Amino acid sequence: MKIFYAVQATGNGHISRAMELLPWLEKKGTVDLFLSGDNSQLNLDAPVKYRSKGISLYYSCKGGLSYSKMIRNFSFRRIQRDINDLPVEKYDLVINDFDFITAAACKRKKIPSVNFGHQASFQSGKVPRPQKKNLIGEQLLRHFAHADHYIGLHFDQYDDFIFKPVIKKEILEAEPQNKGHVTVYLPSYCIPELVSVFGSIPDMQFEIFCREIGQPEKRGNLLLLPVNKTRFDESFRNCYGIITGGGFETPAEALHMGKKLMAIPIKGQYEQQCNAAALERMGVMCTDSIGAGFRDKFDDWMNNGKAIRIDYSNSIPQCMNRLFSIAETLPRMEPRAIEDLSMSF
């Protein structure tokens, strides 16, 4: 079986998940990877056959999205070229982890695909949403990476096509300890904002992972660190608790390890608002920023926040079984048909 696997590189969670799923996919056939996007801090530790700048999200320093940078980096002509050139027709199975280019290429060339990942779960109305829905956000989650089949991942199995999170091996095998520090990963804030807020809480040690720093740097009660998989896992494994955005993978890993968690969703990113709604339903403390009043919220979290533990260790076999059950129903293209289709684009 020839497998095409599109991995969204906006953020680090998609790449972490891909590295866990890749060995399982390789048991079934040859896997060619497509990396779409250019603002993750982690490397995909596997050969990448196709690359695109894709449609990426960029962050401000104030806890939100940088729309000006997103517009500057968007090229309609480049996107159209990438859609035309992507050879999805040469594969037996196309897996798409929320990439627009792959979805558009499959639609244009009439190739079935499977949307496999966290965002796929939002096809279900049973997945928690914030009290006030965002109609544009809803449309983006449902239609940005349209597919013929969906396999969703979420904090709980809200629907029959949704599975629990994929947790990386290092976390599954970890022996969590508490060495007293709080790990901070808030990529939508910059160093001055992080230092100002967490430096004003001198009675706590913080290990803060920053997207714009190259070497570790000690500043009083703060240890500033570059985003590095090994160093992050070590800090995470040994922390008292973690403060992070409203993404999916890091909160899921915190829940699996039973770490105290505070989530701060990125402003303007509706998916993270939805994740925060789900986490609050589970008893996790969420807040909207590290701005005014954050010290009181931090003290409340330290004194009253609950550490919740959920076993997510069996997710991969379950969702892989569903994926390959779907793959068995997909039509296989004959070599001559593939050749003819390739010549038409």
C-alpha positions in Angstrom: 0.0 0.0 0.0 1.3 3.5 -0.9 0.3 6.0 1.8 0.4 9.8 1.5 0.5 11.5 5.0 0.0 15.2 5.1 1.2 16.8 8.4 0.3 20.4 9.3 3.4 22.2 10.6 1.5 25.1 12.3 2.5 24.4 15.8 4.3 21.3 17.2 1.4 19.0 18.1 0.8 17.7 14.6 4.5 16.8 14.2 4.6 15.0 17.6 1.6 12.9 16.7 2.9 12.1 13.2 6.1 10.7 14.8 4.1 8.3 16.9 1.8 7.2 14.1 4.5 6.7 11.4 5.8 3.3 12.6 2.2 2.0 12.6 1.6 3.2 9.1 4.9 1.8 7.9 3.7 -1.7 8.9 1.0 -1.4 6.2 3.0 0.1 3.4 5.3 2.8 2.1 4.7 6.2 3.6 5.5 9.5 1.9 5.3 12.6 4.1 4.0 16.0 3.1 4.9 18.8 5.6 2.7 21.9 5.1 3.4 25.1 7.0 6.6 26.7 8.3 6.3 27.9 11.9 6.7 24.8 14.1 9.8 24.6 16.3 10.1 20.8 16.1 11.7 18.8 13.3 9.9 15.9 11.8 12.4 13.1 12.5 11.7 11.3 9.2 12.3 11.9 5.5 9.9 14.4 4.1 9.1 13.9 0.4 7.0 17.0 -0.2 7.1 20.4 1.4 5.0 23.6 1.2 4.7 26.8 3.2 1.0 26.0 3.3 -1.3 28.3 5.2 0.3 29.0 8.6 -0.7 30.8 11.7 1.6 33.3 13.3 1.4 34.8 16.8 1.7 38.3 18.2 3.4 38.9 21.6 0.1 39.6 23.3 -1.5 36.2 23.5 -3.2 36.3 20.0 -2.7 35.8 16.3 -0.7 38.2 14.2 -3.0 38.7 11.2 -0.6 41.1 9.5 2.1 38.5 9.4 -0.3 35.8 8.2 -1.4 38.1 5.3 2.2 38.9 4.4 3.1 35.2 4.2 0.0 34.2 2.2 0.3 33.8 -1.6 -2.8 32.7 -3.5 -0.6 31.9 -6.6 1.7 29.7 -4.5 -1.2 27.9 -2.9 -2.8 27.2 -6.3 0.5 25.8 -7.7 1.0 23.6 -4.7 -2.6 22.2 -5.0 -2.0 21.4 -8.7 1.4 19.8 -8.2 0.6 17.6 -5.2 0.4 14.0 -6.6 -2.3 12.6 -4.3 -3.5 10.5 -7.3 -0.5 8.2 -7.0 -1.5 6.8 -3.6 -3.8 4.2 -2.2 -4.5 6.0 1.0 -4.3 9.8 1.6 -4.2 10.8 5.3 -4.7 14.5 6.1 -4.0 16.0 9.5 -5.8 19.3 8.8 -4.0 20.6 5.7 -5.9 22.7 3.2 -3.6 22.0 0.2 -4.1 18.2 0.5 -7.8 18.6 0.9 -8.1 20.9 -2.1 -5.8 18.6 -4.2 -8.0 15.6 -3.4 -11.2 17.5 -4.2 -9.8 18.7 -7.5 -8.5 15.3 -8.5 -11.5 13.4 -7.0 -9.3 11.3 -4.7 -10.8 10.0 -1.4 -9.0 11.0 1.8 -9.2 10.6 5.5 -9.0 13.6 7.8 -7.2 12.1 10.9 -6.5 14.3 13.9 -7.9 16.6 16.5 -9.6 19.0 14.2 -11.5 16.1 12.6 -13.4 15.7 15.9 -15.2 19.0 15.3 -17.3 17.4 12.6 -19.4 16.3 15.6 -21.8 18.6 17.3 -21.3 16.6 20.5 -17.8 18.0 21.0 -17.8 20.8 23.6 -17.9 24.4 22.4 -17.7 27.7 24.3 -20.9 29.2 25.5 -20.8 31.7 22.6 -20.1 29.9 19.3 -18.0 31.6 16.5 -19.7 31.0 13.2 -16.6 31.7 11.1 -14.6 29.5 13.4 -17.1 26.7 13.1 -17.0 26.9 9.3 -13.2 26.8 9.3 -13.1 23.7 11.6 -15.6 21.8 9.5 -14.6 22.8 6.0 -10.9 23.9 6.0 -9.7 20.3 5.4 -12.7 18.6 3.9 -12.4 14.8 3.5 -14.5 11.7 2.7 -13.8 10.1 6.1 -13.0 11.5 9.5 -11.1 10.0 12.5 -11.1 12.5 15.3 -9.0 12.7 18.5 -10.2 14.5 21.6 -9.9 14.5 25.4 -12.9 12.1 25.5 -14.8 9.9 23.1 -17.7 12.3 22.4 -18.8 10.5 19.2 -18.3 7.1 17.6 -15.6 8.3 15.2 -13.6 10.1 17.9 -10.8 8.5 19.9 -8.8 9.6 22.8 -5.4 11.4 22.3 -2.3 9.9 20.8 0.4 10.2 23.5 4.1 10.1 22.5 6.2 7.2 23.7 8.4 9.4 26.0 5.3 10.4 27.9 3.8 7.0 28.0 7.0 5.6 29.5 7.7 8.5 31.8 7.8 8.3 35.6 6.4 11.7 36.6 8.1 13.4 39.5 7.6 16.8 41.2 10.8 18.9 41.5 8.9 22.0 42.4 9.0 24.1 39.2 6.1 25.2 36.9 6.7 24.6 33.2 5.4 27.3 30.9 4.8 27.0 27.2 2.8 30.0 25.8 4.0 30.5 22.2 1.7 33.4 21.6 3.6 35.5 24.1 7.2 36.9 23.7 10.0 37.0 26.2 9.3 40.5 27.6 5.7 39.7 28.4 6.6 36.3 29.9 9.5 37.7 32.0 7.3 40.6 33.3 4.5 38.3 34.4 6.3 35.2 35.8 9.2 37.2 37.1 6.8 39.0 39.4 6.0 35.7 41.2 9.4 35.3 42.9 8.3 32.5 45.3 7.9 30.0 42.4 10.5 28.7 40.0 9.4 28.7 36.3 10.9 26.9 33.3 9.7 28.9 30.3 10.0 27.6 26.8 10.3 30.5 24.3 10.2 30.5 20.5 12.7 33.3 20.1 15.6 32.1 22.3 18.6 30.0 21.2 20.3 29.1 24.4 19.1 28.6 28.0 19.1 31.7 30.1 18.6 32.2 33.8 16.8 35.3 35.0 16.1 35.2 38.7 13.4 32.7 39.4 13.0 32.1 35.6 14.9 29.6 33.4 14.2 30.6 29.8 14.7 27.7 27.4 14.5 27.2 23.6 11.7 24.9 22.3 13.4 21.5 22.3 11.6 18.1 22.4 14.0 16.4 24.8 14.4 19.3 27.2 10.7 20.0 27.2 9.8 16.4 28.0 12.3 16.5 30.9 10.8 19.7 32.3 7.3 18.5 31.8 8.0 15.1 33.5 9.5 16.8 36.6 7.2 19.8 37.0 4.7 20.5 39.7 2.3 21.8 37.1 2.2 23.3 33.6 0.7 26.5 32.1 0.2 26.3 28.4 -2.1 27.3 25.6 -5.4 25.8 24.7 -4.0 23.4 22.2 -4.6 19.7 22.2 -1.4 17.6 22.6 0.3 19.2 25.6 -2.9 19.4 27.7 -3.6 15.8 26.8 -0.1 14.7 27.9 -0.6 16.7 31.2 -3.9 14.8 31.8 -2.2 11.5 31.1 0.6 12.2 33.5 -1.7 13.6 36.1 0.0 17.0 36.1 -1.8 20.1 37.4 -2.8 22.1 34.3 -3.8 25.7 33.5 -4.8 26.4 29.9 -4.7 29.9 28.3 -6.3 29.7 24.8 -4.8 31.8 22.1 -7.0 34.8 21.3 -8.7 34.5 18.0 -8.1 30.8 17.6 -11.6 29.3 17.9 -10.4 25.7 18.2 -8.5 26.6 21.4 -11.6 28.2 22.8 -13.4 24.9 22.2 -10.6 23.0 23.8 -10.8 25.3 26.9 -14.6 24.6 27.1 -13.8 20.8 27.1 -11.1 21.2 29.7 -13.2 23.3 32.0 -15.9 20.6 31.8 -13.3 18.2 33.0 -12.3 20.4 36.0 -9.2 22.1 34.5 -8.7 25.7 35.3 -8.6 28.0 32.2 -8.1 31.7 31.9 -8.1 34.2 29.0 -4.6 35.8 29.3 -1.6 36.5 31.5 -2.7 40.1 31.8 -4.3 42.0 34.6 -5.5 39.8 37.5 -3.3 36.8 36.4 -1.5 36.7 39.8 -4.8 36.1 41.6 -5.7 33.4 39.2 -2.3 31.8 39.5 -2.6 31.8 43.3 -6.1 30.2 43.1 -4.7 27.6 40.7 -1.8 26.8 43.1 -4.1 26.6 46.1 -7.3 25.1 44.7 -6.5 23.7 41.2 -7.0 19.9 40.8 -4.5 17.5 39.1 -6.6 15.2 36.9 -5.2 11.9 35.6 -6.7 10.0 32.6 -5.2 7.0 31.0 -4.7 7.6 27.3 -2.3 4.7 26.6 -4.6 2.6 24.3 -5.5 5.1 21.7 -3.1 4.3 18.9 -4.2 0.7 18.3 -7.9 1.7 18.4 -7.6 4.5 15.9 -5.3 2.6 13.6 -7.8 -0.2 13.4 -10.5 2.3 12.3 -8.1 3.9 9.8 -7.2 0.6 8.0 -10.8 -0.5 8.1 -11.6 2.6 6.1 -8.6 2.0 3.8 -10.0 -1.4 2.8 -13.1 0.3 1.4 -11.3 2.8 -0.7 -11.0 2.3 -4.4 -7.6 1.4 -5.8 -6.5 3.2 -9.0 -5.0 1.1 -11.8 -1.5 2.2 -12.9 -2.8 3.4 -16.3 -5.5 5.5 -14.7 -2.9 7.1 -12.5 -0.8 8.0 -15.5 -3.7 9.5 -17.4 -4.8 11.6 -14.4 -1.3 12.9 -13.7 -1.0 14.1 -17.3 -4.3 16.1 -17.0 -2.9 18.4 -14.3 
